[in-house]
Amino acid sequence: MPNETRPNETATMQKGRVEDYMTSHPVTLDAFERIPNAVKKLERGGFRHLPVLERGELVGMVSDRDLKAALPYFRAGRWVN
């Protein structure tokens, strides 16, 4: 039964906290970072999602799919149609 949860697993999950599983010093992207550089950072780290900061404040999340979808429209530092 693949989705079956055992009783002590349920108890552990109920007592657990997000901080027990989070990455305390994540790799981040700057909101003004160039798309090709951001894609490289995702690929080098093996990440699928990264938080985006602007002036040190969290402003969003971006995925590898988001950025790779944008790449065909971004060439040689310019947006193209």
N, C-alpha and C positions, 0 to 999 in steps of 0.2 A: 504494500500500500504506500505509494510514493508521497502522498500529501498528508499522511497520518503523523500527528505530533504526539510524542510520548509525554506522560504526565510530568516527569522531572524537567523535560525541555521547556514545557509551558511555564513551569515555576521559575526557571532560570530567566526566560524571556521577560516575565513580568517584573522581576527584580532588577534586570539589567537597565543601564542608562545609555543614552546615545553617546556620551563622552567615553564610554568603555570601548566603543567601536569606531569612533571618528578619527580622522587624521588631524592631528593637532597643529601641524605646520604644512598645510597643503601648498602645492605648486599652484600659482594663480596666473591669470592673464590680465594685462592692463587693457582697459576699454579702448585705448588708442593704439594698441599694438597692431602691427601690420598682419594681415591674414596669413600670408605664407609663413611668417615667423611663428604665429600661433599654432598652425598646423604642425610645424616641425616640433614645437614643444610638446604637443599632444603625442605625436608619434614617438619621440625620444623617450618619453616617460611611460609609454604604453597606456595612456589615459584615454577614456572615451568622453569624459566630461571634466570641465574645469570651472572654478569660480572666476568671475570677472570683477575686477576692482577698478574704481575711479577715485583718485585721490585717497586711496587707502580704505574706501568704503565699498562693501559688497553691493554691486548693482545688477548682478545676474549670473546666469550659468550659460555655458556654451558647450555644444557637443561637437565631436569630430564630424558628424554628419552635417551640422549647420555650416561649419567652415568649409568642408569639402564641396558642399553644394554651391558655395559662393565663389570658389576658386575659378570656375570657367568664366566668370564675369570680372575677374580681377587679374590683369596681366601687366607685367612691367610697372607695377606701382600705380596703375590707373584702372578705374572701373570702365568696362566696355559693355555695350549692349549686344 
